[in-house]
């Protein structure tokens, strides 16, 4: 037992029995990461989607109602795996969105830096088997793949996303879908479906070394429910007709259920996002199409849950369930991007060039491209404001469940603030492994800034962040800082208005009441603390006129090897259709 664990157990003895996990052999840890899952998508958080496997974990463990992550995938993954702020870990934004002025600065390349140590490396050094099957998105050169960052067995997608049915890219910025197995380029099988395949690989890795007496760490970052939103027909069929009343009704019903569960306050309000369309104004055919878009999304979530259930059942069958801790969360909030009008002629032409169809009949199946758009994305994050790429609570606050036989949570809801950098220290504490100091492996490294959440999970403390502690974050010029129950936030245009606002997110998670005018001194103090955070972590200002969606197209053209004029034009047209809705709504949420 490490000195860290011994100290923790001794401290626990002063206030009662030691934590249950300390009495058992070192547990296995399964870290499950959904992609772009909204706050209220799964049933334990108020969703109507059937998620029995995730629900079972929630009922046995602890649900966090105030857990936050980055608003974009690569920064959150970097922080999750290292316990270090994304700007210090080398991933201030996804590389596809970084302006050249940032990428030219050391430590801002959008790939995991060498100055950080992954939790996988630390666990491997502590005797754990370490596996990953799923989306990596932290670098694709040989030295940046996960087999060089502490993972013993790997099968990963290096890109921001890809098709779920076959090996092809979902955006024209990629020549191909870049999959790697143990560091080598890999080919997907003909019967590939992402959620099923990734769980199969995880089971294969676990079984390959089962019985050797060593615990394992399995990282399972799903593609679900990232673009393109696709699901087997039998899962989609279960939701046909469920969304016929539209996104406003769905957003309201999810808020009602989340409040009844205690996931948000009973009187939690909601803002009306300016990017949400008028359901009543749609034609019957448009409503039918939009409802199916969401039905496919729900089917993809349930399919993910089904395969999580297969993994849990397999661990039971091989006798590993009783010594396994499960952590389930999402990398950021719901995704609002996608073709604004999937049925338009120009959209069909642009997507058709990639081999995609948006036909109603085949929506979600192989060869189809689907997304839910900003209106249903707001419902997926209900009752929160904003969504992925923005720093409203809808982009940052996501589910977190910590469960498993070693965790006797009993379905408790934990409302204390927690942050994505807390997961690595928590996993290390479970394993009895020490976090790195200022040096590791003979080199200077960034120390972890996250907090161990186990005292919260065990119910021995009521918070791990003191009221004076601050947590800052920045993404593409959007900025926020948390302190106690309060948050200041600035969301740039065109969806935001660029103004700093102050909210009590404990009582008002929907960010309906700006308190900047009520507590101007608090706003100014927190602004000063944000400036200190930005300076301390090397946050770079975005260039004048920077638009992250347009930057994707520019970077994509630059990364392709001298594309022809027609190819380049079609690429830009395709990407514009994905992101044009951002420019159609120049106002902040109405209140």
N, C-alpha and C positions, 0 to 999 in steps of 0.2 A: 504494500500500500504506500502510495507516494506521500511525501511530507504535506502536500496540499490537502489530500483527502484526510490525513490524520488530523490536521489542524481543524478542518471543517467538522469532522465527527466530534472532536473534543468540544468545539464551540456549541454544537447541537446538544451535547450531553448536559450543558449548563442549563438548558431550557427544556429538557425532556429527552425522550427517546431519540436515538440517532435516526437519520433518514433511512427509509427502507432500502434504497438502492445500495447503501453502504454495507448492508448485511449479506449481500449476494455476490457471486462471482461477477467479474466485470461483464456488463451487459453488451449484447449486440446493439447497434444503433442503425436504424433505417431512416434516412432523411429523404422525405418525399416532397418534391417541389413541383407544384402546378405552375403553368405558364399563363399569365394574364387572367388569372381567376379573380373575379370580383368579390367584394366583402361578403355579400349575401347570396352567393351562388349555391353553396352547399347547404343541406338541410339543417345542420347544427347552428347555422348562422342566419336562419330565416328563409332559406331558399325552398322553392317548391320542387327542385330537382331531387330525384331519389338517389341518395348516396348512402346506402346501408353500411358499407365498410367504413367510411369516414365517420358516420354517425356512431357506430360502435366504438371507434377509438375515442370520440368525444365523450361518450357516456361513461367510459372507463377512466379517462384521463382528465386533463385540464384544458379548457378552451380559453384563449386569450382574446379579450374583446378590444384591447387597446395596443395591439402590436402593429408596428410600422416597419416598412422597408423602403428601398429606393423606388422611384417611379418608373424605372426602366430596368430591363433584364440584366444586362452585363454588370452595371454598378451594383445591383443587389446581390448578384451571384458572387462578385468579388468580396463584398463585405460579409456575406454569409459564410464563405469558406475560409476567411482569414481573420475575422473580428477586427478589421482595420477599415477606417474611412475610405470610401471609394477613390477619393482624390489622391490619397497617399498610397493606395494599392495599384495605381496606374490606370484606373478605369473611371474617369470622371463622367463618361457617357458611353453609349455603344459606339464602336469605332465607325460604323456607317454614318453617324451623325456628327462626328467631330469636324470642326472647321480646320483648315490647314494650319492656321495660326496656332492652334492648340497642339496639333499632332507633332509640330516641329519642336515643341518644348519637352525635354526629357521627363518621363513619368506621366505623360498624358497621351500615350499611344492608344489607349482603349483596350489594352491586353494586360493580363495579370503580371505585375512587376516582379522582379527578382528580389526585391527588398521585403517581400511578405512571405510568410510560411503558411501553407494551407493546413487546415485541420486534418486532412488526410495524411499529410507528411508526419504530423505530430503523432497521430494514432498509429501509423505504420511503424514509427520508431518505438512506440510503446507496445508493439507486439500484435497489433490488430491486422487482420486481412482488410484490404480496402478496395472497393469496387465502385464503378460508375457506369450507368447505362442511361443515356439520354442526351439532352442538349447541354453543351459546354459553353460556347460563345465567349471564351476568354483568351482566344488565340488559336491559330491553326498551323503555325510553323512547328517543325518537329520539337523544338525546345520549349514550346508553349502548350503542348497537348497534355492532358491530365496524367498520362503515364510518366511524365517528367515532373509532376507536381504531387506525388504521393499516392497515386492510385495504382494498385497492383494489376487489376484487370479492368479494361475499358472498352466501351463501344459507344462512341459519341458523335453527335452532330456539332460541327464547329461553327456553323452559321447562326444567324439570328433566328432562323426558322427554315422550314422546308415542308414539302408535301407529306401527308400522313399515309398515303396509299402506295407511293412509288418513289424512286430515287430521282427527284427533280426539284429544282429550286422554285420557290414561291414568288420571287422577285427577279427581274432581269438584271439586277446588280451582280448576281452570281452566275458563273458559267455552268455550274453543276451544284448538286447538293453534296457538300463535303462531309462524308462520314468516315470515321477512323476507328479501327479495332486494334487495341494495344499499340497505338502509334503508327499503324500502317493504313493506307487508304483501303476502304472496305466497300463491298457491294451488298446491297440489301436483297433479301429473298423476294421471289415473285409474289408470295402471299403476305407481304408486309402490311401491317397496320400498326401505327406507332405505339399506341398504348399497350397492345398485346405483346408486340415484339420486345419492348423495353422491359416489361415484367419477365418475359421468358428469359432474356439475357441475365437479368438480376438473379433469377432462380438458378440458371446455369452456373453463374459465378459462385454462388453460395454453395451449391452442391458439389462443385469441383474440388473443394477443399474442406467439405463438411466432415466433422469427426476428428480434426487434427488438434482439437483442444484449444484453439485460438478463437477469440471473439472476432466479429467482423463489423465493419462500417460499410453500409451500402447506400450510396447516393443515387437517387432515382429522380432525375429532373425530366418530367414528362414534356412532350410537345403540346399536350392539351392545356388550354384551349387557344393556343396561338394561331394566327392566320397561317394557312387557310383552315377555316373551321370545317371539319369533316368528321363524319361518324358512320358506323355501320347502320344500315337501314332499320334493323330491328330496334336499335336504341332511339333513332329519330322518330319512328312510328309512335312511340309511347308519349310523345309530346305534341303530336299533331292535334290542333284544336286548343291546346293549353294557352296559347298566347294570342288568341283571336281578339281579345279585348284591348291589346296594345300595351305599349311601354309605360304609359302613365298608370294604368291599373296595376301592372306588375310592380312598379316602383312603390306604389302605395301599400300593396299587400305584403311585400317583403319588409317594409318598415314596420308594419303592424305586427308581423310575426317576430321580427328581431326584438322589438320592444317587449312583447309578451314573454320572450325567453330570457330577457335581461341582458341581451347583447348590446343594447343601447338604452338610454333612459326612456321611460314611458312617454315623456313629452318631447322626445327628439323631433326636431323639425327638419324640413327639407327645402332646398332651393330648387328653382326651376332653371335648368341649364339652358343657355341660349342656343346650344347646338341640338336640343331636343325638338323633333319635328311635331307637327300637328297631326295626330292620328286621325282625328275626325275628318280632316280634309282629304285623306287618302281615298282613292277609289277602292271598290271591293277587291279588284285584282291586286292592287298594291298592298292592301292589308293582308291578303292571303299570302303574298310573297314574303312580306316582312315577318309574318308570324312563323313561316317555315324557316326563315333564317335563324330565328331564335330556337326553334324546335331542334334544328341540327346542333346548335350550340349546347342545348341541354342534353341531347343525346351524346355529345362528345364528353361532357362532364360525367354522365352516368357510366359511359364506357370506361373512362379512366377509373372510376370508383370500382367497377366490376373487376378490373384487373388488379387493383390494389387488394381487393378481397381475395383474389387467387393467391397473391403473394402471402397474405396473412395466413390463409388456410394451409399453404405449403409449409410455412414455418411451424404451424401446429403439428403437421404430419411428421416432420423430421425432428420434432422435439426441441425446437429452438424458440418457440413463441414465448415461453415463460421467462426467458432471459433476454428478451428483445424490447428495446424502447423505440417507439415510433414518433417521429416528428413530421407533421404535415403542415405545409404552408404554401404561399404563392410568392412569385418573384416581384410582383407589382399588381396594381389594380387592373380593372377591365380595360380591354383594347377597343378604342373607338374608331380606329382607322379602317380603311377599306373603300371600295368603290362607292361613291355617293349614290349613284343610281346603277345598280348592277345590271339592270335590264336595258340600259341605253345601248344604241348601236355602237357608239365609239368605245364604250366599256367592253362590249363583246369583241370588238376588233382587237383592242389592246390585249385583253386577256387571252383571246384566241391565239394570238401569236405565241403565247407561252404554252399552248395546249390545254387551256382551261375553258370551261363552259360555265355560264351562270343560269342555265335552264332550270326552271322550277322543278321539273320531274326528277332530275338527277342531283339536285342540290345536296351536297354533303358526301356524295359518292365519288369514286375514282374518276378523275378528270374534271371535277367541278371545283369552282372557287367560291367560297362563302365567307362572309364576315357578318357581324351584327350591327355595325355602324354606331354612331354616337348616341342615338336615342335609347336603344336597348343596352348600350354600355352603361349609361347612367342608371338604368334599372338594375343591372348586374352589381353595381356598387351601392345600391340603396341601403340606407338613406343618405349616403355621403355625396359630397359635391366633387365634380371633376372625375378624372379617370387617368389611365396610363399616360406617361410623359408630362403630367402636371402634378403640382405639389399640394393640391387640395386633398382632403382625406380619402376621396375615392381613388386617388392614384397611389396613396401611401399605406392606408390601413387595410390589412388583409387578414384572412384567417391564420391562426396558429394553434395547433393542437399538439400537446405532448402527452403521450399515452404509452400503454404497454404494462405487462404484469409487474415490472419493478416500480411502476409509478401508480400509487394508489390515490388517484385524483377524484374518483367517484363522480365525474361529470361536472365538477366545479367550474365556475366561470371566474376568471381572473381579470380584473379591470385595471390593474396597475400598468403604467406605460412600460413598453419594452420596444427594443430596436433591433434591427437585423444583425448588427455586430454582436449581439448577445448570444447567438446560437452556437458559435464556435466555442466560447468559454463554457457554455452549458454542456456541450457534447464532451469536452475534455474533462469536466468535472464528473460526468457520468462514468467516464473511462478511467478515472483516477490518474489522468495525465496532466502534466503541468503546461501552462501556456509559455510561449517563448519570452525571454527577456529582451534586452537590447541586442543580443547576439544569438545566432543559432547556426550550427553547422559551420562555424568558423567565419561567419560574415555578419555584418551589422544588418539588423532587420527592424521592421516596424513593430512595436509592441501592440498587443491587442488592447482595444479600448472598450470592448463590450463587457457586459456584466453577466455573471453566472445566474441563471434563472431558477436553479434548483430550489433555493430557499422559498421562492414564490410558489413553485410547483408543490412543495411540501406543506405550504400554508404556514411557514414559520416566521415570515415577515410579510408586511403589507406593501412593500415597494423595494426595488433595488436601485432606483434613482431618487436622490434626495430632492426636496423642492428647489434647492439652489443649483442643482446640476442642469447642464444644458446639452442638447444634442442638435447639431446643425446638419443641413443637407442642401445640396445645390445640384441642379440638372438643367443644362441648356439655358442658363440665365434665370430660370425659376429658382426661388430660394425659400427656405423655411428654417425655423428654429423652435425647438420644444423646450419648455421649462415648467416643471410641475404640471398643473392642469392646463397651461396656456401654450399657445402656438402663434407665432407670427409667420405670415406667408405672403409671398409676392409671386403671382402667376403672370407671365408676360402675355402680350397679345398674340394672336387675335382672339383667343378664347378668354384669356384673362385681361385685366386692364392695367397691369404693371404697378398697381398701388400696393403698399404694405398694409396688411390687415392683421387684427388681433382677435383671436377666438379663445374661448374656454372650451376646449375639445372634450373635456370630461362631461360637462353638462350639455354641450352643443356640438356633437360630432358632425352634424350636418353643416356646420359653419354658416348658420343663418343670421347671426347677430355679430356684427363687427364692433368690437369694444375699443377700437383705437381712440375714439373720441371720449369714451368714458374713463379710460386709464391711459392718458397720453404719456405719463412718466414711465409707466411699465413698458409701453411700446418703445420708447426711446432707450430704455435700459436694455431691452432685448435686441433692439437694432444694433446697439454697441456690441453686445455679445456675439451677434451674427458676424459683424465685421471682424471681430477677433477670430472667430472660427474660420472665416474665409481666408484671412491672412495666414493663420497657423497651418492650414491645410493646402495652401497654394491654389485656391480657387481662382481661375482666370476669367476675366470678363468676356462675354461673347462679343464678337465683332459687330460693328454697326450694320444693321440690316439682316443680321443672321436669322435664318429660318431653318429649323432643324429638318423639316420635311424636304425642303428644297435641297438641303445639303446632302441628303441621302442620294438624290438623283445626280448631283454634281460628283460626289465621291464614287458613285457607281460607274459613271462614265469614265472617270479617271482610272478606275481599277480594271476596266476592260481593255484589252490590248487593241488599241487603235480601231474602235468600232467604226463601221461605215456610217455615212450620214443618215441613211434611212434607219439603220439599226438604232443609232443614237436617238433619233427623233421618236421612234416608237418606244424606246425605253423611258424617255422623259414623259411621253403621253401616258404610259402605263402608270408611272409613279404619281403623276399629277392626279389621276383618277383615284388613287389610293388616299391621297392626303388633301384633296381640294376642300373638303368640308371644313378644315381648320380656318380657311380664309373666308368662309361664308358667314362667320358669326363673330363680328368684331366687338361684342360687348361681353361684360362679365355676367355671371349668373344673376337672374332677377330674384329679388327677395320679397 
